[in-house]
Amino acid sequence: MNCHDVQSQLSAWLDGELPAESGQSLAAHLAECPDCRSQSEAFRQLHDGLTRTLAPQHEAAMRIADSVIATLHSERTAVSVAGVGGGRAPGRGGAGGGPGGGGG
């Protein structure tokens, strides 16, 4: 792994997104390259600071997303239980049978 490879993969490495083999190769390069190691440490500090700063907003957004998903799921379940739609996809029945209706 060269310096360019390391610099392009630092973010993924810090996020734990690199495959094990790539992570080991990157770590080995950092052990031997003071320039990349220095850049890695600066990037880690920035990454950690952003993570601490944005964690509350991220957690709030995840709670909202979970709530929306739960609401949509319960509404979908209620519609399925009620048998609304009669098993047909919307817009697939009635006069004309296609977009714009009329049929001819």
Residue pairs with C-beta under 8 A, 6 or more apart in sequence:
1 22
1 25
1 26
1 28
1 29
2 29
3 29
3 33
3 35
3 36
5 26
5 29
6 26
6 29
6 30
6 33
6 36
6 40
7 36
7 39
9 18
9 22
9 26
10 26
10 39
10 40
10 43
11 43
11 47
12 18
13 22
13 23
13 26
14 43
14 44
14 47
15 47
18 26
29 36
30 36
30 37
30 40
31 37
79 85
91 99
94 101
95 101
95 102
95 103
96 102
96 103
96 104
97 103
